[in-house]
């Protein structure tokens, strides 16, 4: 035996490290899944890194993103897509409300994901960020869009909070959230 291993040779790395940058997200995920399935140590490390990544939640950053997404909705989009259409009538206030909810939905999906993974503290932090962003929109919005959704921010705020409550049964987290809401949202004290 001349020191060779039984393993088949690896394909040449003609692209070097650049190949990783050229992978689509779905291709990268597929490769990661294959590696994790082939080696339990890699699988454990991937899970550990995923939990670390998912645990890096900054409610203030989420609040900024929610606020900017909401404040960035153009009233012209409401006007352009509402009114009489060949399929009937689209109420502009209803459309504005739907656009508000659509802007918040990706953040809610993140919160739902944390609940699904039993990462309840992370779900709480995500919820806090969403609530702060909606409240900030109510207080600081500078667009005409705000005039078309006068009750929507508070209604949506309450819906987000209620959804979080339904998915979370930990009394200590529920108490923490109650105190946070009472102490931080002056206009909407419950």
C-alpha positions, 0 to 999 in steps of 0.5 A: 500500500502506498499511503493512498486512501479508499476515497475517490478523488475530489473534483477539482476546485477550479472556482476556488472559494468563489464557488460558494459566493455563486451558489443560490440560497437553495443550492447552499441549503441543499449542500448544508443538508447533505453535509449534516446528513452525512456527518453527525458532528457536522449536524450538531454544529449546524444546529448549534450555529442555527440556534446562535443565529436565530437567537440574535434578535434585536427588538430595536432593529426589528422596530426600525425595519417595521417602521421604515416598511410602514412609513415607506408605503406610498399613498399613491399606490393606494389611489392607483389600486383602489376605486372602480375596477372592471371587477367591481370597487376596491375601497381605498381605506380597506386597501390601505389596511391590507397594505399595512398588514402585508408590510407587517406579515413577514415579521409575524412569520418570523415570530411564528417560526420562533414559536414553532421551534419552541424558541419562546424568548426569541418569539417574545423579542420578535413580538416586542420589535413588531409592537415597537415598530407599529407604535412608532409608526403611529407616533412618528409617521410622516406620510399621507398614508398614515391618514388612511389607516387611522385605526389600523395601527392600534388594531394591528398592534392588538392582533400581534400581541394577541397572536403572541399570547395565544402561542405562549403559555409561559406565565413568566413571559406573559407577565413580562410582556404585560409589564412591557406593554403597560410601561412602553405604549402610553397611547395604547395602555391596556 
